[in-house]
Amino acid sequence: MAKKAVATFAGDRNARKFVKCIRMERSGKTGAYFFKEDLVPAEEAKDYFKK
């Protein structure tokens, strides 16, 4: 399961819109699951989840 929360930075007129992507991954060593959070540009959000 993945979550996507919208975050905008309004300090600049040309500010890019970013989204906070949270992806659940599995550790190769222990087999336990953990959550990985990243801020990525809105256009690249779909590519982030395809990895």
N, CA, C and O atoms as a Tripos MOL2 file, in Angstrom:
@<TRIPOS>MOLECULE
protein
  204   203    51     0     0
PROTEIN
NO_CHARGES

@<TRIPOS>ATOM
      1 N           0.8490   -1.1750    0.0000 N.3       1 MET1
      2 CA          0.0000    0.0000    0.0000 C.3       1 MET1
      3 C           0.8900    1.2310    0.0000 C.2       1 MET1
      4 O           1.9640    1.2310    0.6010 O.2       1 MET1
      5 N           0.4430    2.2700   -0.6690 N.am      2 ALA2
      6 CA          1.2130    3.5040   -0.7300 C.3       2 ALA2
      7 C           0.2910    4.6840   -0.4850 C.2       2 ALA2
      8 O          -0.8830    4.6700   -0.8540 O.2       2 ALA2
      9 N           0.8490    5.6980    0.1430 N.am      3 LYS3
     10 CA          0.0890    6.9080    0.4140 C.3       3 LYS3
     11 C           0.7390    8.0590   -0.3260 C.2       3 LYS3
     12 O           1.9480    8.0470   -0.5600 O.2       3 LYS3
     13 N          -0.0530    9.0480   -0.6950 N.am      4 LYS4
     14 CA          0.4860   10.2250   -1.3520 C.3       4 LYS4
     15 C          -0.1730   11.4440   -0.7320 C.2       4 LYS4
     16 O          -1.3900   11.6000   -0.8300 O.2       4 LYS4
     17 N           0.6040   12.3130   -0.0960 N.am      5 ALA5
     18 CA          0.0860   13.5350    0.5060 C.3       5 ALA5
     19 C           0.6380   14.7120   -0.2740 C.2       5 ALA5
     20 O           1.8290   14.7360   -0.5850 O.2       5 ALA5
     21 N          -0.1940   15.6830   -0.5970 N.am      6 VAL6
     22 CA          0.2190   16.8140   -1.4160 C.3       6 VAL6
     23 C           0.8540   17.8770   -0.5300 C.2       6 VAL6
     24 O           0.2940   18.2560    0.4990 O.2       6 VAL6
     25 N           2.0320   18.3570   -0.9400 N.am      7 ALA7
     26 CA          2.7180   19.4290   -0.2230 C.3       7 ALA7
     27 C           3.1370   20.4800   -1.2360 C.2       7 ALA7
     28 O           3.7580   20.1480   -2.2450 O.2       7 ALA7
     29 N           2.8130   21.7250   -0.9890 N.am      8 THR8
     30 CA          3.2260   22.8070   -1.8870 C.3       8 THR8
     31 C           4.1050   23.7720   -1.1180 C.2       8 THR8
     32 O           3.9080   23.9860    0.0780 O.2       8 THR8
     33 N           5.0670   24.3500   -1.8000 N.am      9 PHE9
     34 CA          5.9650   25.3300   -1.2130 C.3       9 PHE9
     35 C           5.6910   26.6500   -1.9260 C.2       9 PHE9
     36 O           6.1000   26.8350   -3.0720 O.2       9 PHE9
     37 N           5.0000   27.5680   -1.2500 N.am     10 ALA10
     38 CA          4.5060   28.7890   -1.8850 C.3      10 ALA10
     39 C           5.4350   29.9710   -1.6910 C.2      10 ALA10
     40 O           4.9730   31.1080   -1.7920 O.2      10 ALA10
     41 N           6.6950   29.7760   -1.4230 N.am     11 GLY11
     42 CA          7.6120   30.8810   -1.2080 C.3      11 GLY11
     43 C           8.0530   31.5390   -2.5040 C.2      11 GLY11
     44 O           8.5180   32.6780   -2.4770 O.2      11 GLY11
     45 N           7.9270   30.8740   -3.6150 N.am     12 ASP12
     46 CA          8.4370   31.3590   -4.8960 C.3      12 ASP12
     47 C           7.3530   31.2070   -5.9490 C.2      12 ASP12
     48 O           6.5710   30.2570   -5.9200 O.2      12 ASP12
     49 N           7.3150   32.1550   -6.8810 N.am     13 ARG13
     50 CA          6.3090   32.0590   -7.9590 C.3      13 ARG13
     51 C           6.5430   30.8320   -8.8260 C.2      13 ARG13
     52 O           5.5950   30.2030   -9.2960 O.2      13 ARG13
     53 N           7.8020   30.5000   -9.0340 N.am     14 ASN14
     54 CA          8.1420   29.3550   -9.8860 C.3      14 ASN14
     55 C           8.3530   28.0850   -9.0710 C.2      14 ASN14
     56 O           9.0080   27.1490   -9.5280 O.2      14 ASN14
     57 N           7.8020   28.0580   -7.8780 N.am     15 ALA15
     58 CA          7.9840   26.8730   -7.0250 C.3      15 ALA15
     59 C           7.3190   25.6640   -7.6640 C.2      15 ALA15
     60 O           6.2050   25.7440   -8.1820 O.2      15 ALA15
     61 N           8.0220   24.5540   -7.6160 N.am     16 ARG16
     62 CA          7.4680   23.3200   -8.1710 C.3      16 ARG16
     63 C           6.5900   22.6780   -7.1220 C.2      16 ARG16
     64 O           6.8250   22.8180   -5.9220 O.2      16 ARG16
     65 N           5.5940   21.9840   -7.5800 N.am     17 LYS17
     66 CA          4.7370   21.2600   -6.6550 C.3      17 LYS17
     67 C           5.3620   19.9090   -6.3660 C.2      17 LYS17
     68 O           5.7450   19.1720   -7.2740 O.2      17 LYS17
     69 N           5.4550   19.6050   -5.1010 N.am     18 PHE18
     70 CA          6.0210   18.3490   -4.6580 C.3      18 PHE18
     71 C           4.9560   17.5420   -3.9510 C.2      18 PHE18
     72 O           4.0120   18.0970   -3.3880 O.2      18 PHE18
     73 N           5.1100   16.2400   -3.9810 N.am     19 VAL19
     74 CA          4.2250   15.3510   -3.2420 C.3      19 VAL19
     75 C           5.0880   14.4910   -2.3250 C.2      19 VAL19
     76 O           6.2140   14.1280   -2.6660 O.2      19 VAL19
     77 N           4.5480   14.1790   -1.1780 N.am     20 LYS20
     78 CA          5.2410   13.3100   -0.2370 C.3      20 LYS20
     79 C           4.7530   11.8940   -0.4900 C.2      20 LYS20
     80 O           3.5800   11.5910   -0.2780 O.2      20 LYS20
     81 N           5.6400   11.0380   -0.9380 N.am     21 CYS21
     82 CA          5.2900    9.6650   -1.2640 C.3      21 CYS21
     83 C           5.7920    8.7480   -0.1640 C.2      21 CYS21
     84 O           6.9460    8.8370    0.2550 O.2      21 CYS21
     85 N           4.9260    7.8750    0.2950 N.am     22 ILE22
     86 CA          5.2660    6.9100    1.3300 C.3      22 ILE22
     87 C           5.0730    5.5230    0.7400 C.2      22 ILE22
     88 O           3.9740    5.1600    0.3210 O.2      22 ILE22
     89 N           6.1640    4.7490    0.7140 N.am     23 ARG23
     90 CA          6.1280    3.4310    0.1030 C.3      23 ARG23
     91 C           6.5980    2.3920    1.1240 C.2      23 ARG23
     92 O           7.5620    2.6220    1.8540 O.2      23 ARG23
     93 N           5.9220    1.2730    1.1650 N.am     24 MET24
     94 CA          6.3110    0.1990    2.0650 C.3      24 MET24
     95 C           7.2670   -0.7340    1.3290 C.2      24 MET24
     96 O           6.9630   -1.2080    0.2350 O.2      24 MET24
     97 N           8.4170   -0.9910    1.9340 N.am     25 GLU25
     98 CA          9.4190   -1.8580    1.3330 C.3      25 GLU25
     99 C           9.7750   -2.9670    2.3050 C.2      25 GLU25
    100 O           9.5070   -2.8720    3.5030 O.2      25 GLU25
    101 N          10.3740   -4.0050    1.7850 N.am     26 ARG26
    102 CA         10.7750   -5.1360    2.6070 C.3      26 ARG26
    103 C          12.3010   -5.1930    2.6850 C.2      26 ARG26
    104 O          12.9900   -5.0810    1.6710 O.2      26 ARG26
    105 N          12.8080   -5.3670    3.8830 N.am     27 SER27
    106 CA         14.2400   -5.4430    4.1060 C.3      27 SER27
    107 C          14.7780   -6.7560    3.5590 C.2      27 SER27
    108 O          14.1690   -7.8090    3.7520 O.2      27 SER27
    109 N          15.9110   -6.6970    2.8820 N.am     28 GLY28
    110 CA         16.5160   -7.9040    2.3440 C.3      28 GLY28
    111 C          17.1740   -8.7690    3.4060 C.2      28 GLY28
    112 O          17.2560   -9.9880    3.2560 O.2      28 GLY28
    113 N          17.6470   -8.1380    4.4860 N.am     29 LYS29
    114 CA         18.3390   -8.8820    5.5370 C.3      29 LYS29
    115 C          17.3700   -9.5980    6.4680 C.2      29 LYS29
    116 O          17.4830  -10.8040    6.6840 O.2      29 LYS29
    117 N          16.4080   -8.8430    7.0230 N.am     30 THR30
    118 CA         15.5410   -9.4160    8.0570 C.3      30 THR30
    119 C          14.1830   -9.8480    7.5380 C.2      30 THR30
    120 O          13.5110  -10.6600    8.1730 O.2      30 THR30
    121 N          13.7740   -9.3300    6.4110 N.am     31 GLY31
    122 CA         12.4550   -9.6510    5.8820 C.3      31 GLY31
    123 C          11.3520   -8.7920    6.4770 C.2      31 GLY31
    124 O          10.1800   -8.9710    6.1470 O.2      31 GLY31
    125 N          11.7170   -7.8580    7.3550 N.am     32 ALA32
    126 CA         10.7310   -6.9750    7.9800 C.3      32 ALA32
    127 C          10.3540   -5.8560    7.0060 C.2      32 ALA32
    128 O          11.1450   -5.4790    6.1410 O.2      32 ALA32
    129 N           9.1640   -5.3460    7.1560 N.am     33 TYR33
    130 CA          8.7060   -4.2340    6.3320 C.3      33 TYR33
    131 C           9.0390   -2.9150    7.0060 C.2      33 TYR33
    132 O           9.0360   -2.8140    8.2330 O.2      33 TYR33
    133 N           9.3300   -1.8940    6.1860 N.am     34 PHE34
    134 CA          9.5480   -0.5450    6.6920 C.3      34 PHE34
    135 C           8.9830    0.4430    5.6820 C.2      34 PHE34
    136 O           8.7410    0.0940    4.5270 O.2      34 PHE34
    137 N           8.7760    1.6700    6.1210 N.am     35 PHE35
    138 CA          8.1990    2.7040    5.2660 C.3      35 PHE35
    139 C           9.2870    3.6560    4.8240 C.2      35 PHE35
    140 O          10.1080    4.0950    5.6290 O.2      35 PHE35
    141 N           9.2910    3.9750    3.5370 N.am     36 LYS36
    142 CA         10.2540    4.9140    2.9710 C.3      36 LYS36
    143 C           9.4830    6.1440    2.5110 C.2      36 LYS36
    144 O           8.5390    6.0300    1.7290 O.2      36 LYS36
    145 N           9.8820    7.3210    2.9940 N.am     37 GLU37
    146 CA          9.2030    8.5740    2.6600 C.3      37 GLU37
    147 C          10.1450    9.4490    1.8460 C.2      37 GLU37
    148 O          11.3190    9.5880    2.1890 O.2      37 GLU37
    149 N           9.6360   10.0350    0.7740 N.am     38 ASP38
    150 CA         10.4100   10.9350   -0.0680 C.3      38 ASP38
    151 C           9.5230   12.0510   -0.5830 C.2      38 ASP38
    152 O           8.3250   11.8550   -0.7880 O.2      38 ASP38
    153 N          10.1130   13.2310   -0.7930 N.am     39 LEU39
    154 CA          9.4350   14.3320   -1.4780 C.3      39 LEU39
    155 C           9.9110   14.3110   -2.9230 C.2      39 LEU39
    156 O          11.1030   14.4610   -3.1920 O.2      39 LEU39
    157 N           8.9870   14.1260   -3.8460 N.am     40 VAL40
    158 CA          9.3270   14.0580   -5.2590 C.3      40 VAL40
    159 C           8.4500   15.0520   -6.0180 C.2      40 VAL40
    160 O           7.3530   15.3700   -5.5600 O.2      40 VAL40
    161 N           8.9070   15.5450   -7.1610 N.am     41 PRO41
    162 CA          8.0710   16.4210   -7.9750 C.3      41 PRO41
    163 C           6.7970   15.6970   -8.3930 C.2      41 PRO41
    164 O           6.8110   14.4840   -8.6060 O.2      41 PRO41
    165 N           5.7060   16.4270   -8.5090 N.am     42 ALA42
    166 CA          4.3990   15.8350   -8.7930 C.3      42 ALA42
    167 C           4.3990   15.0380  -10.0920 C.2      42 ALA42
    168 O           3.6900   14.0380  -10.2040 O.2      42 ALA42
    169 N           5.1880   15.4720  -11.0740 N.am     43 GLU43
    170 CA          5.2180   14.7790  -12.3600 C.3      43 GLU43
    171 C           5.8840   13.4090  -12.2590 C.2      43 GLU43
    172 O           5.6090   12.5290  -13.0740 O.2      43 GLU43
    173 N           6.7570   13.2170  -11.2680 N.am     44 GLU44
    174 CA          7.5130   11.9780  -11.1590 C.3      44 GLU44
    175 C           6.9390   11.0160  -10.1260 C.2      44 GLU44
    176 O           7.5690   10.0020   -9.8220 O.2      44 GLU44
    177 N           5.7650   11.3060   -9.5810 N.am     45 ALA45
    178 CA          5.1920   10.4780   -8.5150 C.3      45 ALA45
    179 C           4.8530    9.0770   -9.0180 C.2      45 ALA45
    180 O           5.1070    8.1000   -8.3140 O.2      45 ALA45
    181 N           4.2930    8.9560  -10.2040 N.am     46 LYS46
    182 CA          3.9400    7.6370  -10.7240 C.3      46 LYS46
    183 C           5.1820    6.7960  -10.9750 C.2      46 LYS46
    184 O           5.1680    5.5880  -10.7410 O.2      46 LYS46
    185 N           6.2680    7.4280  -11.4540 N.am     47 ASP47
    186 CA          7.4930    6.6980  -11.6970 C.3      47 ASP47
    187 C           8.1210    6.2160  -10.3910 C.2      47 ASP47
    188 O           8.7680    5.1690  -10.3580 O.2      47 ASP47
    189 N           7.9270    6.9830   -9.3140 N.am     48 TYR48
    190 CA          8.4640    6.5990   -8.0010 C.3      48 TYR48
    191 C           7.8610    5.2890   -7.5240 C.2      48 TYR48
    192 O           8.5640    4.4500   -6.9620 O.2      48 TYR48
    193 N           6.5670    5.1070   -7.7430 N.am     49 PHE49
    194 CA          5.9000    3.8960   -7.2790 C.3      49 PHE49
    195 C           6.1320    2.7010   -8.2110 C.2      49 PHE49
    196 O           5.8960    1.5620   -7.8060 O.2      49 PHE49
    197 N           6.5830    2.9280   -9.4320 N.am     50 LYS50
    198 CA          6.8640    1.8320  -10.3540 C.3      50 LYS50
    199 C           8.1660    1.1270  -10.0360 C.2      50 LYS50
    200 O           8.3800    0.0020  -10.4880 O.2      50 LYS50
    201 N           9.0510    1.7660   -9.2610 N.am     51 LYS51
    202 CA         10.3490    1.1760   -8.9120 C.3      51 LYS51
    203 C          10.1800   -0.1120   -8.1590 C.2      51 LYS51
    204 O          11.1680   -0.7440   -7.7860 O.2      51 LYS51
@<TRIPOS>BOND
     1     1     2 1
     2     2     3 1
     3     3     4 2
     4     3     5 am
     5     5     6 1
     6     6     7 1
     7     7     8 2
     8     7     9 am
     9     9    10 1
    10    10    11 1
    11    11    12 2
    12    11    13 am
    13    13    14 1
    14    14    15 1
    15    15    16 2
    16    15    17 am
    17    17    18 1
    18    18    19 1
    19    19    20 2
    20    19    21 am
    21    21    22 1
    22    22    23 1
    23    23    24 2
    24    23    25 am
    25    25    26 1
    26    26    27 1
    27    27    28 2
    28    27    29 am
    29    29    30 1
    30    30    31 1
    31    31    32 2
    32    31    33 am
    33    33    34 1
    34    34    35 1
    35    35    36 2
    36    35    37 am
    37    37    38 1
    38    38    39 1
    39    39    40 2
    40    39    41 am
    41    41    42 1
    42    42    43 1
    43    43    44 2
    44    43    45 am
    45    45    46 1
    46    46    47 1
    47    47    48 2
    48    47    49 am
    49    49    50 1
    50    50    51 1
    51    51    52 2
    52    51    53 am
    53    53    54 1
    54    54    55 1
    55    55    56 2
    56    55    57 am
    57    57    58 1
    58    58    59 1
    59    59    60 2
    60    59    61 am
    61    61    62 1
    62    62    63 1
    63    63    64 2
    64    63    65 am
    65    65    66 1
    66    66    67 1
    67    67    68 2
    68    67    69 am
    69    69    70 1
    70    70    71 1
    71    71    72 2
    72    71    73 am
    73    73    74 1
    74    74    75 1
    75    75    76 2
    76    75    77 am
    77    77    78 1
    78    78    79 1
    79    79    80 2
    80    79    81 am
    81    81    82 1
    82    82    83 1
    83    83    84 2
    84    83    85 am
    85    85    86 1
    86    86    87 1
    87    87    88 2
    88    87    89 am
    89    89    90 1
    90    90    91 1
    91    91    92 2
    92    91    93 am
    93    93    94 1
    94    94    95 1
    95    95    96 2
    96    95    97 am
    97    97    98 1
    98    98    99 1
    99    99   100 2
   100    99   101 am
   101   101   102 1
   102   102   103 1
   103   103   104 2
   104   103   105 am
   105   105   106 1
   106   106   107 1
   107   107   108 2
   108   107   109 am
   109   109   110 1
   110   110   111 1
   111   111   112 2
   112   111   113 am
   113   113   114 1
   114   114   115 1
   115   115   116 2
   116   115   117 am
   117   117   118 1
   118   118   119 1
   119   119   120 2
   120   119   121 am
   121   121   122 1
   122   122   123 1
   123   123   124 2
   124   123   125 am
   125   125   126 1
   126   126   127 1
   127   127   128 2
   128   127   129 am
   129   129   130 1
   130   130   131 1
   131   131   132 2
   132   131   133 am
   133   133   134 1
   134   134   135 1
   135   135   136 2
   136   135   137 am
   137   137   138 1
   138   138   139 1
   139   139   140 2
   140   139   141 am
   141   141   142 1
   142   142   143 1
   143   143   144 2
   144   143   145 am
   145   145   146 1
   146   146   147 1
   147   147   148 2
   148   147   149 am
   149   149   150 1
   150   150   151 1
   151   151   152 2
   152   151   153 am
   153   153   154 1
   154   154   155 1
   155   155   156 2
   156   155   157 am
   157   157   158 1
   158   158   159 1
   159   159   160 2
   160   159   161 am
   161   161   162 1
   162   162   163 1
   163   163   164 2
   164   163   165 am
   165   165   166 1
   166   166   167 1
   167   167   168 2
   168   167   169 am
   169   169   170 1
   170   170   171 1
   171   171   172 2
   172   171   173 am
   173   173   174 1
   174   174   175 1
   175   175   176 2
   176   175   177 am
   177   177   178 1
   178   178   179 1
   179   179   180 2
   180   179   181 am
   181   181   182 1
   182   182   183 1
   183   183   184 2
   184   183   185 am
   185   185   186 1
   186   186   187 1
   187   187   188 2
   188   187   189 am
   189   189   190 1
   190   190   191 1
   191   191   192 2
   192   191   193 am
   193   193   194 1
   194   194   195 1
   195   195   196 2
   196   195   197 am
   197   197   198 1
   198   198   199 1
   199   199   200 2
   200   199   201 am
   201   201   202 1
   202   202   203 1
   203   203   204 2
@<TRIPOS>SUBSTRUCTURE
     1 MET1         2 RESIDUE 1 A MET
     2 ALA2         6 RESIDUE 1 A ALA
     3 LYS3        10 RESIDUE 1 A LYS
     4 LYS4        14 RESIDUE 1 A LYS
     5 ALA5        18 RESIDUE 1 A ALA
     6 VAL6        22 RESIDUE 1 A VAL
     7 ALA7        26 RESIDUE 1 A ALA
     8 THR8        30 RESIDUE 1 A THR
     9 PHE9        34 RESIDUE 1 A PHE
    10 ALA10       38 RESIDUE 1 A ALA
    11 GLY11       42 RESIDUE 1 A GLY
    12 ASP12       46 RESIDUE 1 A ASP
    13 ARG13       50 RESIDUE 1 A ARG
    14 ASN14       54 RESIDUE 1 A ASN
    15 ALA15       58 RESIDUE 1 A ALA
    16 ARG16       62 RESIDUE 1 A ARG
    17 LYS17       66 RESIDUE 1 A LYS
    18 PHE18       70 RESIDUE 1 A PHE
    19 VAL19       74 RESIDUE 1 A VAL
    20 LYS20       78 RESIDUE 1 A LYS
    21 CYS21       82 RESIDUE 1 A CYS
    22 ILE22       86 RESIDUE 1 A ILE
    23 ARG23       90 RESIDUE 1 A ARG
    24 MET24       94 RESIDUE 1 A MET
    25 GLU25       98 RESIDUE 1 A GLU
    26 ARG26      102 RESIDUE 1 A ARG
    27 SER27      106 RESIDUE 1 A SER
    28 GLY28      110 RESIDUE 1 A GLY
    29 LYS29      114 RESIDUE 1 A LYS
    30 THR30      118 RESIDUE 1 A THR
    31 GLY31      122 RESIDUE 1 A GLY
    32 ALA32      126 RESIDUE 1 A ALA
    33 TYR33      130 RESIDUE 1 A TYR
    34 PHE34      134 RESIDUE 1 A PHE
    35 PHE35      138 RESIDUE 1 A PHE
    36 LYS36      142 RESIDUE 1 A LYS
    37 GLU37      146 RESIDUE 1 A GLU
    38 ASP38      150 RESIDUE 1 A ASP
    39 LEU39      154 RESIDUE 1 A LEU
    40 VAL40      158 RESIDUE 1 A VAL
    41 PRO41      162 RESIDUE 1 A PRO
    42 ALA42      166 RESIDUE 1 A ALA
    43 GLU43      170 RESIDUE 1 A GLU
    44 GLU44      174 RESIDUE 1 A GLU
    45 ALA45      178 RESIDUE 1 A ALA
    46 LYS46      182 RESIDUE 1 A LYS
    47 ASP47      186 RESIDUE 1 A ASP
    48 TYR48      190 RESIDUE 1 A TYR
    49 PHE49      194 RESIDUE 1 A PHE
    50 LYS50      198 RESIDUE 1 A LYS
    51 LYS51      202 RESIDUE 1 A LYS
